[in-house]
Amino acid sequence: MPQPYTPTSRTRLVREADRAVYDREAAYRILDEGFLCHVGFVVDDQPFVIPTSYGRDGDCLYIHGSAASRMLRQMKDGVPVCVTVTLLDGLVLARSIFNHSMNYRSVVILGKATLVDDPAEKLQALRLLSEHIIPGRWADSRQPNERELKATSVLRLPIEEFSAKVRIGPVIDDEDDYSFPTWAGVVPLEIKAGTPINDSRLDPGREVPPYAKHYSRRR
Amino acid sequence: MPQPYTPTSRTRLVREADRAVYDREAAYRILDEGFLCHVGFVVDDQPFVIPTSYGRDGDCLYIHGSAASRMLRQMKDGVPVCVTVTLLDGLVLARSIFNHSMNYRSVVILGKATLVDDPAEKLQALRLLSEHIIPGRWADSRQPNERELKATSVLRLPIEEFSAKVRIGPVIDDEDDYSFPTWAGVVPLEIKAGTPINDSRLDPGREVPPYAKHYSRRR
């Protein structure tokens, strides 16, 4: 059961506040549908934004650290980060340019990320990440060995301070514009998986597993 | 003709340097295929990462400012930002967990963003943004009026300091792992447009225009 949540001055939406969602369960549904996040951190007053993958374990986000080297070199623990997940659902073509929009769902999490040091927690976090991206794959793969575990970095971010923003639904035009002679509506967008491509060195006769054949982010 | 480019110490890739692309034209192809970016900026040592749309005009990126209010309140001009664009092309399912990866193309731009003040440049930038997202739509829409132009903020970011990172192609497993008994291969991912949804107040008989009916980001 997620804990109740009140936004802070840093996460209370100022613009388009009607699109704000401060409900933890709604935010978690967005986090669980996505798997690519953009992590922001600061080095010498310069922000950096790096894409990477993540998984959620209750009120904790685990972030794959491959992209975090620049940040981790700076500080061993407690790096202020912003993790943002955005799901794009469509283009909203209004009659006026001004009312054009996008349908999207996004979550912004602020906090201090720390390195996962404990090998058991790291292994558990990697399994979580893998199952988050493609459920069923972990058990079918050659498991990480000690050397690989050491070579992988994982960050832990408590989901304490966050906001979500959601725009769904149809065009909203100014009343005067409804007579403007043009098409208006929504072009839905979705990430779709294509037919899996067998590796060239695959054992002959090995079938594509269902989790790859029917891959979908719909939750 | 794009200017030649040499990475700085801030944009030279440290990890997975074999995936680095410092070629301006390759970076521009990525920027031109995407239209959603994640903008990073800093307020009181806290990084923020916000999704928004963008368009490119030569060596200049225009960023839609709807999400920039928090940043713009801080500083009128010359805000250090990082703009990152990520295109996700597939899941790479290796035989070992460690060699699992994603196919993706990303661009990271560092620089100082400034507000576009001149109304003519702002109008031109908005046209560019609109045409970048859905070519042909601008001419079919009710154009922005003075009030709407004032209510819209656009940021300008010169594309001077950047890097791109690209991972394409098949699974790369350790030689010892090729005998591990599992499926391996790539699950391609792509953003696909669905059938456009007519607005409920559409003029009867008005057809969906080709730019909405056959929407695609493939360039």
Interface residues (C-beta under 8 A of the other chain):
Chain A: R10 V14 R15 E16 L36 H38 V39 G40 F41 V42 V43 D45 Q46 P47 F48 V49 I50 P51 S53 S66 A67 S69 R70 P80 V81 C82 V83 T84 T86 L88 L91 L93 A94 R95 S96 I97 F98 H100 M102 Y104 S106 V108 L110 L126 S130 I133 I134 R137 W138 D140 S141 R142 Q143 P144 N145 E148 A151 T152 P170 V171 D177 Y178 F180 P181 T182 W183 A184 G185 V186 V187 P188 L189 E190 I191 K192 A193 G194 T195 P196 I197 N198 D199 S200 R201 L202 D203 R206 E207 V208 P209 A212 Y215
Chain B: R10 V14 R15 E16 L36 H38 V39 G40 F41 V42 V43 D45 Q46 P47 F48 V49 I50 P51 S53 S66 A67 S69 R70 P80 V81 C82 V83 T84 T86 L88 L91 L93 A94 R95 S96 I97 F98 H100 M102 Y104 S106 V108 L110 L126 S130 I133 I134 R137 W138 D140 S141 R142 Q143 P144 N145 E148 A151 T152 P170 V171 D177 Y178 F180 P181 T182 W183 A184 G185 V186 V187 P188 L189 E190 I191 K192 A193 G194 T195 P196 I197 N198 D199 S200 R201 L202 D203 R206 E207 V208 P209 A212 Y215
